[in-house]
């Protein structure tokens, strides 16, 4: 039997359900839909109707307009009340090394919301999905305060050396790779991909419309294995990373 894929980061809430059906047909068996500004009503609706769809709550560092002093208590409350929510994300810090078109707050303005969301995750014991662009040392200064938390590094773009540092300092850190890692020219990401232990490796699309099996085949080749084996390993890893809400069977 062909192994199924677990897409740990896909924006299904910005497409119609035809995309979900197509992904299932191609062999994707679980989907995690992140939030950018609190919670996506569309993602919650999809999760309520589809047992293979799971969603997150939280504030992306570039979508903090709706963040307020009441947001941490709201976040803790909704996570405790809604079993469709399996963690906090995507949260983090964003300081790119190349110009971007989207206006962004300075990193020091992103940090308070990031720190508070990490505190909520630590208090209730849920995993966090991390968006990180640059600001690596600032990021480390925050996560070191919560080493017990499960961290899922979404679309990891750091170096192999930084991945090794995270593995050394965070007992339960996972690294998700997607379309960027499948590009032939992405040598830095390839080095990081090869440095991550099998038991900490995840796959994702970060998409409404990317083909995870196709991405997985290219990532498998970079790891010197086949797609079925990569799907099996990353499926088990994802279930372990999100075990706070996803049961361990199936």
C-alpha positions as CSV (number, residue, x, y, z in Angstrom):
1,X,0.0,0.0,0.0
2,X,1.3,3.4,-0.9
3,X,2.1,5.6,2.1
4,X,0.0,8.7,2.7
5,X,1.4,12.2,3.1
6,X,0.9,14.6,6.0
7,X,0.9,18.2,4.9
8,X,1.9,20.2,8.0
9,X,1.3,23.6,6.5
10,X,-1.2,24.4,3.8
11,X,-3.6,27.4,3.3
12,X,-6.7,25.5,2.4
13,X,-8.8,28.4,3.7
14,X,-8.0,30.5,0.6
15,X,-9.3,27.9,-1.9
16,X,-12.5,26.0,-2.6
17,X,-12.9,22.4,-1.5
18,X,-12.0,21.0,-4.9
19,X,-8.4,21.5,-4.0
20,X,-8.8,19.4,-0.8
21,X,-10.4,16.6,-2.9
22,X,-7.5,16.8,-5.4
23,X,-4.9,16.5,-2.7
24,X,-6.7,13.6,-1.1
25,X,-6.7,11.8,-4.5
26,X,-3.0,12.4,-4.8
27,X,-2.3,10.7,-1.5
28,X,-2.4,13.4,1.2
29,X,-4.1,12.1,4.3
30,X,-3.8,15.0,6.8
31,X,-3.7,18.8,6.5
32,X,-2.8,21.5,9.0
33,X,-4.2,24.9,8.2
34,X,-2.3,27.8,9.9
35,X,-3.8,31.1,11.0
36,X,-2.4,34.6,10.4
37,X,-4.6,36.9,12.4
38,X,-6.2,35.0,15.3
39,X,-8.3,32.4,13.7
40,X,-9.5,31.6,10.2
41,X,-13.3,31.0,10.2
42,X,-12.9,29.2,6.9
43,X,-10.3,26.8,8.4
44,X,-12.5,26.1,11.4
45,X,-15.4,25.3,9.1
46,X,-13.3,22.9,7.0
47,X,-12.0,21.2,10.1
48,X,-15.5,20.8,11.5
49,X,-16.6,19.0,8.3
50,X,-13.4,17.0,7.5
51,X,-11.7,14.8,10.1
52,X,-8.4,15.0,8.1
53,X,-8.2,18.8,8.3
54,X,-6.8,20.5,11.4
55,X,-6.2,24.1,12.1
56,X,-4.1,26.5,14.2
57,X,-4.8,29.8,16.0
58,X,-2.3,32.7,16.4
59,X,-0.8,35.8,15.0
60,X,1.8,35.9,12.2
61,X,4.4,38.5,12.8
62,X,3.3,40.5,9.7
63,X,-0.4,40.5,10.7
64,X,-0.4,42.0,14.1
65,X,-3.0,44.8,13.4
66,X,-5.6,42.9,15.4
67,X,-3.3,41.9,18.3
68,X,-4.3,43.4,21.6
69,X,-3.6,43.0,25.3
70,X,-6.6,40.6,25.4
71,X,-5.3,38.4,22.7
72,X,-3.3,35.9,24.9
73,X,-6.3,35.2,27.1
74,X,-8.5,34.8,24.0
75,X,-6.0,32.4,22.5
76,X,-5.7,30.2,25.6
77,X,-9.5,30.1,25.8
78,X,-10.2,29.1,22.2
79,X,-7.5,26.5,22.3
80,X,-9.0,24.9,25.4
81,X,-12.5,25.0,24.0
82,X,-12.1,23.9,20.4
83,X,-10.7,20.4,19.7
84,X,-10.3,21.3,16.0
85,X,-7.4,23.5,17.0
86,X,-4.2,21.5,17.4
87,X,-1.7,24.3,18.2
88,X,-0.5,27.9,17.9
89,X,0.7,29.2,14.6
90,X,2.0,30.5,12.5
91,X,3.9,32.8,14.8
92,X,7.5,34.1,14.9
93,X,9.8,36.8,13.7
94,X,10.3,38.2,10.2
95,X,13.4,40.3,9.2
96,X,14.3,39.3,5.6
97,X,17.7,39.9,4.1
98,X,16.1,40.9,0.8
99,X,13.5,43.6,0.1
100,X,9.9,42.5,0.2
101,X,6.9,44.4,-1.1
102,X,4.7,43.9,1.9
103,X,5.2,46.6,4.6
104,X,6.4,45.0,7.9
105,X,6.8,46.2,11.5
106,X,10.3,46.2,12.9
107,X,11.3,43.0,14.7
108,X,11.3,44.6,18.1
109,X,7.6,45.5,17.5
110,X,6.9,41.8,16.6
111,X,8.6,40.4,19.7
112,X,6.0,41.2,22.4
113,X,3.2,39.2,20.6
114,X,5.6,36.4,19.8
115,X,6.7,36.2,23.4
116,X,3.2,36.1,24.8
117,X,2.1,33.4,22.3
118,X,5.0,31.3,23.4
119,X,3.9,31.8,27.0
120,X,0.4,30.6,26.2
121,X,1.8,27.5,24.4
122,X,4.0,26.7,27.4
123,X,1.1,27.2,29.8
124,X,-1.3,24.8,28.1
125,X,1.3,22.4,26.6
126,X,0.5,22.8,22.9
127,X,2.9,22.9,19.9
128,X,3.8,26.0,18.0
129,X,4.3,26.4,14.3
130,X,7.1,28.9,13.6
131,X,7.5,31.5,10.8
132,X,11.1,32.7,10.9
133,X,12.9,34.9,8.4
134,X,16.2,36.3,9.7
135,X,16.3,37.4,13.3
136,X,17.8,34.1,14.3
137,X,19.5,35.2,17.5
138,X,16.4,37.2,18.6
139,X,14.4,34.1,18.0
140,X,16.7,31.9,20.1
141,X,16.6,34.4,23.0
142,X,12.8,33.8,23.2
143,X,12.5,30.0,22.7
144,X,15.3,29.3,25.2
145,X,12.8,30.3,27.8
146,X,10.4,27.5,26.8
147,X,12.6,24.5,25.9
148,X,9.8,22.1,26.8
149,X,7.5,23.3,23.9
150,X,7.2,21.4,20.7
151,X,8.4,23.6,17.9
152,X,7.6,23.1,14.2
153,X,9.9,25.2,12.0
154,X,7.7,26.0,9.0
155,X,9.5,26.1,5.6
156,X,12.9,26.1,7.3
157,X,15.3,28.4,5.6
158,X,18.2,28.6,8.1
159,X,21.6,27.0,7.6
160,X,22.6,23.5,8.6
161,X,24.6,25.0,11.4
162,X,21.5,26.8,12.8
163,X,19.4,23.6,12.5
164,X,22.1,21.9,14.6
165,X,21.9,24.6,17.2
166,X,18.2,24.3,17.5
167,X,18.4,20.5,17.8
168,X,21.0,21.0,20.6
169,X,18.8,23.5,22.5
170,X,15.3,22.4,21.9
171,X,14.5,18.8,22.8
172,X,11.4,18.7,20.5
173,X,12.0,20.7,17.5
174,X,10.8,19.6,14.0
175,X,11.8,21.0,10.6
176,X,9.3,21.2,7.7
177,X,10.5,21.4,4.2
178,X,8.4,22.1,1.1
179,X,8.6,23.7,-2.4
180,X,11.7,25.8,-1.7
181,X,13.7,22.7,-0.7
182,X,12.7,21.0,-4.0
183,X,14.4,23.7,-6.1
184,X,17.7,22.7,-7.6
185,X,19.4,26.0,-6.7
186,X,18.4,26.0,-3.0
187,X,21.8,24.6,-1.8
188,X,21.6,26.2,1.7
189,X,18.2,24.6,2.3
190,X,19.5,21.3,0.9
191,X,22.3,21.3,3.4
192,X,19.9,21.9,6.2
193,X,17.6,19.2,4.9
194,X,20.4,16.7,5.0
195,X,21.5,17.8,8.5
196,X,18.1,17.2,10.1
197,X,17.7,13.7,11.7
198,X,15.0,11.5,10.2
199,X,12.9,11.6,13.3
200,X,12.6,15.5,13.1
201,X,11.8,15.8,9.5
202,X,8.4,17.0,8.2
203,X,7.0,18.0,4.7
204,X,4.5,20.7,3.7
205,X,3.2,22.7,0.7
206,X,2.6,26.2,2.3
207,X,0.0,26.4,-0.4
208,X,-3.5,26.3,-1.5
209,X,-2.5,24.4,-4.7
210,X,0.9,22.8,-4.5
211,X,1.4,19.0,-5.2
212,X,2.8,17.5,-2.0
213,X,3.7,14.0,-3.5
214,X,5.7,15.8,-6.3
215,X,7.5,17.9,-3.7
216,X,8.0,14.8,-1.6
217,X,9.6,12.9,-4.4
218,X,12.3,15.6,-4.9
219,X,12.9,15.9,-1.2
220,X,13.2,12.1,-0.9
221,X,15.9,12.1,-3.7
222,X,17.9,14.7,-1.8
223,X,17.7,12.5,1.3
224,X,18.7,9.4,-0.7
225,X,15.5,7.5,-0.2
226,X,12.2,6.9,-2.0
227,X,9.0,8.8,-1.7
228,X,7.1,6.0,0.1
229,X,9.7,5.9,2.9
230,X,9.7,9.7,3.2
231,X,5.9,9.8,3.4
232,X,5.9,7.1,6.1
233,X,8.6,8.7,8.2
234,X,7.2,12.2,8.0
235,X,3.6,11.0,8.6
236,X,4.7,9.4,11.9
237,X,6.8,12.5,12.8
238,X,3.8,14.8,12.2
239,X,1.5,12.7,14.4
240,X,4.1,12.9,17.1
241,X,4.7,16.6,16.8
242,X,1.0,17.3,17.0
243,X,0.1,14.6,19.5
244,X,-1.4,17.3,21.8
245,X,-4.6,16.9,19.8
246,X,-4.1,14.3,17.2
247,X,-4.4,10.8,18.7
248,X,-1.6,8.3,18.1
249,X,-3.6,5.7,16.1
250,X,-4.2,5.4,12.4
